[in-house]
């Protein structure tokens, strides 16, 4: 299958492939607002079943199937070597892509991801059957009556809103003929959450370290009750990957792009250019 991609930024600049999260930012275009600030050829990838990419069979979201799909995409894009940036789910996948093909990854950027194993989180059961993951996904809101209703809810939690950010968030939504909008269906999101629970980012760390891949982790400091857990996970990652640089982003929650997009872009581009 072919994954949809979005070419952003300077096509003549060094490449940076972006893998998105679940939640609001379910499209490769979620990075569009900050792409010009990254001063590179930014390629946003729509995950399978998200944005313009067709869905997979549920079992194919497991990393042993999903990582080769991403490596084939690099071939299709003609990228022998690239920097790779992932947020949340995208960060987990990015870690395992780097571990599977370290010669193809020039640098790894993890946005509040890759430092914690989702399966270790309270209430997460890696052995939960797929059908239960899908039912849990159905219980979470994934459809809104209109674009305006979706944006109104987004604005309630956002620390900043710009037209570019709103457009980036809407890019991951599908609009039906009646005007309602929805994200990926529960069958896709349930399969992704199951894969998240069963995979471990920490299992990729030894290969990333052995290959000497420069790694940047930018992690959230809000809410306060998550800060200590994130800091502990960041220390573990830093102890396992010798070429890791770790930056806590003050005032930002898990969605670093939403909370601190320009500041985040500054951290990432300065780090990449220093390499």
N, C-alpha and C positions, 0 to 999 in steps of 0.2 A: 504494500500500500504506500501511497505518497502522502507525506505530511505537508500541510500548508506552511509557507514561510512568508515573512514580511521583511523586505530589504529597507533598512533605515540608516540614516547617517551618510557618511562619505564612502561611496563604493570603491574608492581607490585606497582607502586606509586599511590598516590591519584588521582582520575580522574578529568579531566577538559574537558568539552564538548565545542567545538568551533562552532559557527554559523556564516557563511560568509556573506559578503556584496553582492551588485550587482556590476556592473562595471567590473573591471579586475578580482577580486578575487572571481570568481563564482564557488568555489569548497571548500569542507572541507580541501583539501590538501593545500589551500593557507597558512595555518599556519605551513606547514611542515618545512619550513626553520628555524623557531624559536622554533619549538617543543622541540628539545633537550635542549635548553636553559631554558625552562620552568620547567624542572626537574619533570615532572609528567606523568601520563598516559593521553596523549592528544588524544581526539577523535574528528576528524573533520567530520562534517556532510555535505553531499551534499543536499542543499535545493531541494524541489520538483521541477522537471523540469530542474535541474542543475546537471552537472557532471554525475554521474551514477544513479541518482534518476529519476524515471518516473514523468511526469507532472501530475498535478491535473486539475480538472475542474476549470475554472476561479474563480467561486464563493468560492471555497474551499481554496483560499489564504487569505480570510478574517480571522482575528485572532480567531474568535470563532470556526472555523474549524481547523485552522493550529496549534494552541497551543495544542489541544488534540493529534494531530499527533506526536508532539515532546515528549509529556509525554508517549505515547505508546512506542516511541523509547527508552526512558530511561528504561522502563520495559524490552524491548527486550534485552537491553545491560546488564541487571541485576544491574542497578545503583539505589539503594534506595535513595542515596544522592550524590550529585556531585557539584563541582564548575561549573559555566556556564559563558562563554565568548562570546560576540557577537560584530560584527563590522557592523555599519550602519544598514541595514535591520536586520541583525542578532541581533543587540543590542536591537532594538525595540521588536523583538520576545522574546529575553531573558528576558526582563523586564516583559512581560506578562506571560511567563512560570513561572517566580519566583512568580508573584502575584497570579497565579492560584494554584500553589502547593508549597508554601513556605517551607514546611517541607522537600522537596526533594532537595532544593538548599542551599548548604553550604556557597557559596560566589558568588557574581555577578560582572563580569568584563565587563565594557562597553568601547568599543574603538570608540571614537568620535561619540557616539550614546547614545540614551536614555535621553539626556538632552534637546533636541529640538523636537518639534512636527512638522513633515514634512508638515502636512496640513496647518500650519501657514506660510510656506515659501512663498515669493512673487511669484505670477504666478501659484500657485498650487490650483486647484479647487477640493475639495473632492467630489463634486457632479457631476463631469465630468463622462459621461457614459463610460462603459468599452470599447466600440468600439473606442472611441476617445483616451483612454489611449493606446490601441494597435496601433493605427495609429501613435501616438507620438513615441512609441517604435520603429516602423518601420523606422522612420526618423533618428534615432540614429544608428551609425555604429554598426553592430553586426556580420558582416562577413568580412573576410580578404582573399586575394587570396592565402596566404600560411602562414605557421608557421613563416617564416622569416619576412614576411611583418608585421605580428602582433607584433613580438618582436622588429622590427625596430621602430614601432610607440611607443611601450612601452618605449623604450630607450630614445626617445626624451623628455619624461616628467619625467623620473625617476631621482631621486637624487643619487641612487646607484643601481647597477645591479650585481648580482652574479649568477652563474649557478644554484644554489639551488632556488633562487628567480624566475628565468626564468622558471624553471621546475614547480614551484608552480603555476605560472600564467597560464602556458600552460595546467595544469591539469583540469582547468575549461572549456577548449575549446574542441569542437568536430571536428575531422578531417574527411572530406569527401573523397571519392575515387579520386577526381580530385586534391587533395592536399590542397584545401581551408579549412579554419577553421572558426568555428562560435561558438558564445556563445548561451545561451538559446534563443529560438525563440521569436519574438515580442509578441505572444499571452501569453507566460508565463511572460515575463518581464512587459508587460502592466498590467497584473492582479496583479503582485507584487507591482508595483508603485501605482495602485489604492488602494490596501490594506494599503500601507504605508500612503497614504493621508487620509484615512478614520479612521485609528487607531491613538491613542495618547499614547505616552510613559508616559506622565505625569499622565494618569489615573491609571497606575500601581504603582506609587510612594507610595500612602498611604498604600497599602497592603505590599509592600516591607519594609517600615518603621515599620509598626505594627509588622511584623515578626522578626524585628531586623536582617535582612540579611546584612552582611557586603558587601558594594558596593564600587567598585573602578571605577571611571571615569577618563580615560586618554583622553584629548581632543586636537584637532589640534590648532596650533597658526598661521598657514599660509593658505591662503594668508592673508595679514594684514587686508583687509576689512572684513574678516570673524571672526577675532580674538575677537572683541568686542561682537559679537552675541554669540559666543561660551562661552565666559567668563560669559555673563549674564545668559545663559542657565545653565551653571555649577553652578552658585550661586543659581538659583532656585532649581535645583536638590539637592544641598547641604542643602538648607533650609527645604526641604521636607523629606529627608532621613537622619536621625540623624547619622547612622553608615556609612555615605558616606565619602570616601577619594577622593580628587580631585587633579589631576596632569595635568598641561598644559605641552605638549611635545614640547619643543623649536625646531623650524625649520621644523616641520612636518605638512603636509597637511592632508586632510581627510583620505587618505590611510596611516595610521600610520605604517602598516607593511612594505609597500613599502619604505617609507621615512626613517624609523628609527627602523627597525626590531630588531636588537640586543639590542638597548637602551630600546625599548618598552618591550622586554622580561625581561630585568633586573628589570624594574619597577614592572611588574606584578608578577614575581617570588618572589621578595623581599616582596611584599605586602602579597601574599598568605602564604609564610612561616612565616611571622610575626603573622598571625592569629593563 
